[in-house]
């Protein structure tokens, strides 16, 4: 499996990186609909497993398909890297395809604490939108000028190193901002839609990896070939 080889290589890089030996890592491979990262997903609609250039992946129709997983994989992390290998296939302008949500806290607004991967579709292209929000911080990273062709596989990442929040496509920095981030609490995740059931994703997801440290781009999962 190409996705498995990519993950093995990245784990080796992590083991060699100084200061990262104690980092916790969670890998979600989207190669089936029964168990993802040792979790049983709630399946909404009819997402399907397909074979692709990067191995098996779960495809979403952009209308009804989604998965809900009973875990926020970066809960408690003061620093983090969230990565994914995905293929956007067009559709609606605003699509949220990975939403990590903390459980609501009494006395705070519902749905306040979360981190996201989204895309915006413009013609035959897309651009990345990443976002973190919690008590005392609210930061989006988005650049509509950084367009990428639809229908291809990409590696995307967002990182936080204790002071600066960054986003990447295929290892290339696309946005950064200083953020007073605070660790998020436990919760759940939606894949293929916003956690409240809107902004569905049309495309496929092969792999996601979550690390409780800010990885440098050289330690990311390798970017897939363009097709």
N, C-alpha and C positions, 0 to 999 in steps of 0.2 A: 504494500500500500504506500503510495506516494505521501499521503498525509502522515502516516506513521513514521516514515523515514525523515520527513521534515521535523517532526516533533523530537525524534531521537537526536538529530543533529543539534537542535536548539538546546536540549537538555545538557548535552556535552559542553556547549558554549557556556551555559550557566554555571556548570560545575567548575569551569576554569576561571570565571570572573571573580576577581578579588572582592571581598566584602559581601558577596551574595550567597554564601554557603548556607545561611540560615533562612533564606527566603522560602516561603511556602508557595507551591505551584499547583494549580488545578487545570486539567486539560479536559475539554469537552470535544469529542469526536462525533460529528453528525453523520454516522454511517448506519444508523438504524433508528427506529422509533420506539424501542422498548426500554433501553437503558442508555443514558447519556451522562458520562462522568459519574457512574454508579448511582444515578438518580433516575427514577421513573417519571418521565414527562407526562403532563396532561396534554393530550393531542386534540387540537381544535381544527375543524375543517378536514382537509384531506392532503396534508403534505406528503410528499413521496420521496423515497430514496432513489437516487439516480447514480449511475456511473459517469464519471467525468474525467477530465484531464488531470485532476488532482486527487483522484480516488473517489470513493463514495461520498455523496453529499445529500443533504435534505433540501428539496426544492419547495418553494412557497409560491402560491398563485397570485398574491397581491390583493386578494379579496377576503378570504375566510381562513386561510391556513395559518397556524401558529402553534408554538409549543410553550408550555409554562413549566418551569423547573423550580422546585421548592428550596432554592438556595440563592443567596447573594454571595458569589464566590470571592468577593474582595471585602466582605464585612470585616471590620477591625483593622484594615490595612492603613497605615499612615503614609505609606508610599506604595505605588502600584504601577503595573503595566497590564493593560488589557489588549489582546491581539486577536485577530480573526483572519481567516482566509475565506473570502466570499466572492460571489458573482452577481452583480446587479443586472437585471434584465429589462429595465424600463418600467413604465406604468405611471402611477400618480406622482406628482411633484414632490410631496413630502412623504417619506417612508422611514419608519423607525424599525430597525431590524434586530437590535439587541438592547434590552432595557433591564438594568440591574436596580432593584428597588428595595429600600429598607422598609421594614414594617412601620406603620404609623406610630407616633409617640403621643401619648395624651398631652393635650395642651399645645400641640404644634399642628400646623396645617396638614391635612391628609395628602399623602403622596409627595411630601416635601423633599425627601432625601433620595437621590437617585444618580446614576451615571448611565450615559447612553452612547450608542452609535446610531446615526441616522444618515440618510442620503437625501439629496435634492436632485431630481431628474429634470434636465433641460434638453429637449430634442433627443438626439442620439447620445447624449453625454450625461454624466453625473458629477456631483462634487460632495465632499465629505462634510459632515456636521457632527461634532462631538460635544458633550455637555456633561458638567458635574454640578450638582446642586445639593445644598444642605443648609443647616442653620449657620448663618454668617457667611456663606459663599454661594455664588451663582455665576458660572462661567461657561460661555459657549466659545468654541473654536470653529470658525467657518470662513472659507474664502471662495466666493462664487466664481472667481477667475481661474481657479485650479480645476479645470474640467478634465474628465477621463472618459474614454469610450465605454459604452455599455456592452454587455455580453462577453466580458473577459473576466478572468480570475485576478483578484488583487489580495495583497496583504495590507491590513490597516492596523494601526495601533494608537493608543493614547497612554501617556505616562504622566506620573507626578513624582518628583524627586524630593519633596519637602518644601519647595518654594515655587517651582514652575511647572505648569500644566502644558503638555505638548501633544500634538497630533501628527500622524504620519500616514502616507500612502506609499507602499512599496519601499519603505525605509527612508523616504524623503520627507523632511520636516515641512508641514503645511501651516501650522499655527502654533503659537505659544503665548502664555500669559502668566503673570504671577498671581497665585491664588492662596488664600489662607484656608486650605483644605483641612477638614477634620474627618477622622475615620467614620465610615458609615456603619450602621447597625445591621444585624441579620435581617433577612427578608427572602425575596423570591425574584425570579427573572422571567421575562418573556422574550421569546425568540420569534421573529417574523412579524411582530406588531408591537405597538405601545401597550403598556401593562393594563390599560383600561379598555383595550379591545379595538383601537382605531389605528389609522396610519399603517396599514398592512404593507408588507415587503413583497416585491415580485423579484425573485431570483433564487439563489442557492447559497447555502453555508456548509463548508466542509469541516471547519475546525475553529475552536476558540481556545485561547490559553490565557490564564490569569496568574500573575506573579506578584507577590507582596514585596516588590522592590522595583525601582525605576531602571529598566534595562536600557542600555545603549543600543542604537540601531544594529550594531554588529552582532548583538546577541538575540535579535529578533528571530522568529521563524523566517526561513528564506522566502523571498517573494516568489510566487509562482510564475511560470512563463506566461506571456501575454495571452496565449490561447490554449 
